[in-house]
Structures are given as structure tokens and as C-alpha cells.
Amino acid sequence: PAKTFGDRPLQLWVGTWNLGGAVVDPLDNLTEWLRPECGADIYVVGLQEMVDLNAKNILTVTGNVERQQDFDAKFWRVLRSMGEFVKVRSVALVGLYIAVFMRQDLSTEIRALDCDRVKTGAGGSAGNKGAVCVRFELGDFSFCFINLHLPAGQTAKNAAERNSDMRQVLHDAFSDKTITGATRRRKEGFLRQGLFTAGSSDCCVVLGDFNFRLNLVRDFCVPAIETGEWDTVKGYDQHLMGETGLELTQFQEGHFSFPPTYKFEVGTDRYDEKRTPAWCDRILYRGSLALQSYDSAPLKASSDHRPVLAVLSVGAREGTGAAGPVVGTGGDRPERRDTPLDQPRPVSALPDVITLGPAQPAVVAAPVDDLIDLG
């Protein structure tokens, strides 16, 4: 018989953190980030810059395995105090890392598990920038999670590069063709069959270091932040001003009531004296998801970025009141435009709560271990 959650939608915790090439410092309590009280059934964590993005590290596509294992061990210590969880899959690309953890009783229900990576650095040949992705089906829903790191910089040229990379990631992920029409060969467990795209999933979350900037000078920005005038400062955010490309207008973002997450002096609450602060670290979503909370965590010993988290309910649609606040066009996002990505099934056709049927064999992507190439 099918399993159901009754009146309680499936809960997702999604987190992103740019570690700035460092390991997680013991002084940073991950419990403050994972928020055990949220009662999540699935945890999806995305990291950026697990290693310094120097020439040597860029050549190791799969990143630093020891650092990945060190992070997993610290993450596990918190998860184990919250219940029976298993790690479903992880994928790395140089400094990028995404991992999916799930309640043990749900993990046997996963179908069509697949992973991918998309390189956007050096014209698509290097993995210092790009994305790592995981998608699967669970119950009546398909899920896609994309952890990305877009180019840095304050100029209009930098913003255009971010838009171009975002367009490439959303097009190429899980596709058999690149955005330029080249063949993306199947390799090391990445199926790349072109059967679906990020936009065709029922529930899609894009997280990471988007490197969105504020069109402000530091001397105005920092005093406003220090006096809590975040709404004034947010008005100059490149994404909220609609400067980040048509692709992202199909995604929603919650109202954020936390200060800019970059760039701090490590170990302090002081912003770097040479940089204008910015909300670089974001979580965007689309499909049959309702936002429960959106926040940053006060972890400051490890990195010059603050980690960000979002808690989302699956199968409870925005605006119905079934799973929390309305975060439609009234949220912190540009106005929606009529330029859709590949459309998921109509929201009206989706059930209000996830229903889990009999388990089917999962397509498990094998570990990836190769050097730099066009894949």
C-alpha cells in the first residue's frame, strides 16, 4: 500500500555556504544552520569553494575528497541527533559540492536518481565556476537541485557573465547537448540523456553563490546595514532590480530579513573594508513548493560568507495558505515575465501531499574521477 504523510507535506531543508577555501571551524556550530526544529525530511546542502580556486586545484575536477569527507562527518553528527538519515548522493566539481540526505524510510522510494555537472569557467573547459546537480523522483514528484557558483565582480560585464553562465547551467544540466549544440557525452555515471531539464522538474531549487551585487558604494551601504535599513539597501540588489536575466524570473525567492552575507572579516561581524557587502548567497525555487523560512546562520569562524538556509514544503502550493506565507510576485524577486523554461506539470495537476508508492530500482550515478575536460 502507498505511504502518505497525511496532512503534513514533505519538508525540505536547503542550505548553501561558500567556505572560501577553508574547512568548517570547530567554533561554528552547524546546529544553528541545520535548525533541527524545522522537522525536515530531506536535507540538501551545497558548498562552494571547498578548496582554493587556484590553478592546481582546478585541474582536479572531483575536488578534495578528504575535505568532502570531513564536511560530511560534521554534518552527520548533527543529522544523527535528529533521526535516522542516509546519504543519497553527492557530486563535486573542483570547489563545488552538493549532497542529499534523506530520512531512511524515504530513501528506498527514490526512482530515477541522476546527477550532472556543468563547467562554465574558461569558456566551459574549467570547473572553477559552474554547477553540480542532483535530480530524482519521489512519490508523485520529480525534484531537481542545482548548486552553482557564478562569476564575481561588480561591473556590468561581470553581471553579463553571470547571466550567460546561469543560462548555460539551466540549459545544459542533464541535457545531451550544450547550449551551443555540442554533444555532451555520457561519462562516469552522468547519464545526459536529454530526457528532462531543470525546468521540467515539478520541484526545482537553485542554490549557491550567485555573486549578485548591490549597485551601491560601500560608504552608503554599510551604515544603512548597521542601522537595520535592509529594505532600503535591498532596492539596489541586482537580482531584485531585474538585472539577472530572464531565466531567473521563472524562480521565486522569499523575503529575506537578514543582512548581506558577504564579505565579512573572518571571525567577526565586521564587513571587509574594501568591499561593498552583498547578498551573494541565495536560494531560489519554482514548482510545487511553499517557503516556510529563509534565513542566514551566524557562523563566522570559518569563512567570509555566512551560510543561508531555506525550509520548503513539498506539494503545498504558494498562495493557498496550506503551507505557510504567500511568496509570489509580492516576494523579494523581479516581476514574472512570459518567457517560461520547459514547463513542469501544471500545479493544478499535482496532489496536495506527496504520496509514496512502491520502490523501484534507482539509477545510481557512479563516482566521478577524471581530469579537466569539456564535460
Residue pairs with C-beta under 8 A, 6 or more apart in sequence:
2 355
2 356
2 357
2 358
3 109
3 355
3 356
4 353
4 354
4 355
4 356
5 353
5 354
6 353
7 353
8 353
9 290
9 313
9 314
9 315
9 316
9 322
9 323
9 352
9 353
9 354
10 41
10 42
10 138
10 139
10 313
10 314
10 315
10 353
10 354
11 38
11 39
11 40
11 41
11 42
11 292
11 311
11 312
11 313
11 314
12 40
12 41
12 42
12 43
12 44
12 205
12 289
12 311
12 312
12 313
12 314
13 34
13 35
13 38
13 40
13 42
13 43
13 44
13 309
13 310
13 311
14 44
14 45
14 46
14 145
14 205
14 207
14 283
14 309
14 310
14 311
14 312
15 33
15 34
15 43
15 44
15 45
15 46
15 207
15 307
15 308
15 309
15 310
16 45
16 46
16 47
16 48
16 147
16 207
16 208
16 209
16 281
16 282
16 283
16 307
16 308
16 309
17 33
17 45
17 46
17 47
17 48
17 281
17 299
17 303
17 305
17 306
17 307
17 308
18 47
18 48
18 49
18 149
18 209
18 262
18 280
18 281
18 303
18 305
19 47
19 48
19 49
19 50
19 302
19 303
19 305
20 49
20 266
20 302
20 303
20 304
20 305
21 49
21 50
21 51
21 52
21 53
21 95
22 266
22 302
22 303
23 67
23 70
23 71
23 302
24 30
24 70
24 71
24 74
24 302
25 301
25 302
26 301
27 301
28 299
28 300
28 301
28 302
29 299
30 74
30 75
30 77
30 78
30 299
31 78
32 297
32 298
32 299
33 297
33 299
33 307
33 309
34 43
34 75
34 78
34 79
34 82
34 309
35 293
35 309
35 311
36 78
36 81
36 82
38 292
38 293
38 311
40 311
41 102
41 103
41 106
42 100
42 101
42 102
42 103
42 106
43 79
43 85
43 100
43 101
43 102
44 98
44 99
44 100
44 101
44 134
44 145
44 205
44 207
45 75
45 98
45 99
45 101
46 96
46 97
46 98
46 132
46 145
46 147
46 207
46 208
47 71
47 95
47 96
47 97
47 98
47 147
48 95
48 96
48 147
48 149
48 208
48 209
49 95
49 149
49 209
50 63
50 64
50 67
50 68
50 71
50 92
50 95
50 96
50 97
51 57
51 63
51 64
51 67
51 94
51 95
52 95
53 94
53 95
53 128
57 63
57 64
57 94
57 95
58 94
58 121
58 126
58 127
58 128
58 372
59 371
59 372
60 94
60 371
61 93
61 94
61 117
61 127
61 368
61 370
61 371
61 372
61 373
62 92
62 93
62 367
62 368
62 369
62 370
63 92
63 93
63 94
63 95
63 96
63 97
65 92
68 90
68 92
68 97
71 97
72 87
72 90
72 99
75 99
75 101
79 85
79 101
83 103
84 103
84 104
84 105
85 101
85 102
85 103
85 104
86 101
86 102
86 103
86 104
86 107
87 99
87 100
87 101
88 100
88 101
88 102
88 107
88 110
88 113
88 134
88 136
89 99
89 100
89 113
89 115
89 134
89 136
89 364
89 365
90 97
90 98
90 99
90 100
91 97
91 98
91 115
91 116
91 117
91 132
91 133
91 134
91 365
91 368
92 98
92 132
92 368
93 117
93 119
93 127
93 130
93 131
93 132
94 126
94 127
94 128
95 128
95 149
96 117
96 127
96 130
96 131
96 132
96 147
96 148
96 149
96 208
97 132
97 147
98 132
98 133
98 134
98 145
98 147
100 134
100 136
100 145
102 110
106 138
106 356
108 359
109 138
109 139
109 356
109 357
109 359
110 136
110 137
110 138
110 359
110 362
111 136
111 137
111 138
111 359
111 360
111 361
111 362
112 135
112 136
112 137
112 142
112 362
112 363
113 134
113 135
113 136
113 362
113 363
113 364
113 365
114 134
114 135
114 136
114 174
114 190
114 191
114 363
114 365
115 132
115 133
115 134
115 135
115 189
115 190
115 365
116 132
116 133
116 172
116 173
116 174
116 190
116 192
117 127
117 130
117 131
117 132
117 133
117 190
117 368
117 375
118 130
118 131
118 133
118 168
118 169
118 172
118 173
119 125
119 126
119 127
119 129
119 130
119 374
119 375
120 129
120 130
120 131
120 150
120 165
120 168
120 169
121 127
121 128
121 129
121 130
122 128
124 168
124 178
124 374
125 372
125 373
125 374
126 372
127 372
129 149
129 150
129 151
129 165
130 148
130 149
130 165
130 169
131 146
131 147
131 148
131 149
131 169
131 173
131 208
132 146
132 147
133 144
133 145
133 146
133 147
133 173
133 174
133 198
134 144
134 145
135 142
135 143
135 144
135 145
135 174
135 196
135 198
135 201
136 142
136 143
136 362
137 143
138 354
138 356
139 354
139 355
139 356
139 357
140 202
140 315
140 350
140 351
140 354
140 355
141 202
141 203
141 288
141 314
141 315
141 350
141 354
142 196
142 200
142 201
142 202
142 203
142 344
143 201
143 202
143 203
143 204
144 173
144 174
144 198
144 201
144 203
144 204
144 205
145 204
145 205
145 207
146 169
146 170
146 173
146 198
146 204
146 205
146 206
146 207
146 208
147 207
147 208
148 165
148 166
148 169
148 206
148 207
148 208
148 209
148 210
149 208
149 209
149 211
150 161
150 162
150 165
150 166
150 208
150 209
150 210
150 211
151 158
151 161
151 162
151 165
151 211
152 158
152 211
153 159
153 161
153 211
153 213
154 213
154 276
158 211
158 213
159 213
159 238
159 243
159 244
162 210
162 211
162 212
162 244
162 245
163 244
163 245
163 247
166 210
166 244
166 245
166 247
166 248
167 179
167 245
167 247
168 178
168 179
169 198
170 197
170 198
170 199
170 206
170 247
170 341
171 178
171 179
171 197
172 178
172 179
172 184
173 197
173 198
174 191
174 192
174 193
174 194
174 195
174 196
174 197
174 198
175 184
175 192
175 194
175 197
176 183
176 184
176 192
176 193
176 194
177 183
177 184
177 194
178 184
182 374
184 192
184 375
185 192
185 375
186 192
186 193
187 368
187 370
187 375
188 365
188 366
188 367
188 368
188 369
188 370
189 364
189 365
189 366
189 367
189 368
190 365
190 368
190 375
191 363
191 365
197 341
197 342
198 204
198 206
198 341
199 250
199 286
199 340
199 341
199 342
199 343
199 344
200 341
200 342
200 343
200 344
201 287
201 344
202 287
202 288
202 344
202 345
202 350
203 285
203 287
203 288
203 289
203 314
204 251
204 285
204 286
204 287
204 344
205 283
205 284
205 285
205 289
205 310
205 312
206 248
206 251
206 283
206 284
206 285
207 282
207 283
207 284
207 308
207 310
208 281
208 282
209 280
209 281
209 305
210 239
210 244
210 280
210 281
210 282
211 278
211 280
212 237
212 238
212 239
212 244
212 278
212 279
212 280
212 282
213 237
213 238
213 276
213 278
213 280
214 221
214 233
214 236
214 237
214 238
214 260
214 276
214 277
214 278
214 279
215 236
215 238
215 241
216 233
216 236
216 276
217 276
218 271
218 274
218 275
218 276
218 277
221 233
221 276
221 277
222 271
222 277
224 230
224 232
224 233
225 233
225 259
225 260
225 271
225 277
230 257
230 258
230 259
233 260
234 240
234 256
234 279
234 332
235 241
237 278
237 279
238 244
239 248
239 253
239 282
239 333
239 334
240 332
240 333
240 334
241 334
242 249
242 334
242 335
244 334
246 337
246 339
247 341
248 284
248 334
249 333
249 334
249 335
249 336
249 337
249 339
250 286
250 336
250 339
250 340
250 341
251 284
251 285
251 286
251 333
252 284
252 285
252 286
252 291
252 318
252 327
252 328
252 331
252 333
253 282
253 283
253 284
253 285
253 294
253 327
253 331
253 332
253 333
254 283
254 291
254 293
254 294
254 310
254 327
254 331
254 332
255 294
255 327
255 331
255 332
256 279
256 294
256 295
256 296
256 332
257 295
258 295
258 296
258 306
258 308
259 277
259 296
260 271
260 277
260 278
260 279
260 280
261 278
261 279
261 280
261 281
261 296
261 305
261 306
261 307
261 308
262 275
262 277
262 278
262 279
262 280
262 281
262 304
262 305
262 306
263 271
263 272
263 275
263 277
263 278
263 304
263 305
264 270
264 271
264 272
264 300
264 304
264 305
264 306
265 271
265 272
265 304
266 300
266 301
266 302
266 303
266 304
267 300
267 301
268 300
269 300
271 277
272 304
280 305
281 296
281 305
281 306
281 307
281 308
282 308
283 294
283 308
283 309
283 310
284 333
285 291
285 310
285 312
286 344
287 344
287 347
288 314
288 315
288 316
288 317
288 344
288 347
288 350
289 312
289 313
289 314
289 318
290 312
290 313
290 316
290 317
290 318
290 320
290 322
290 323
290 324
290 327
291 310
291 311
291 312
291 318
291 324
291 325
291 327
292 311
292 312
292 313
292 323
292 324
293 309
293 310
293 311
294 308
294 309
294 310
294 311
295 308
295 309
295 310
296 306
296 307
296 308
296 309
297 306
297 307
297 308
297 309
298 306
299 306
299 307
300 306
313 322
313 323
313 324
314 354
315 350
315 351
315 352
315 353
315 354
316 322
316 323
316 324
316 352
316 353
317 323
317 347
317 350
317 352
318 326
318 327
318 328
319 326
319 328
322 352
329 335
329 336
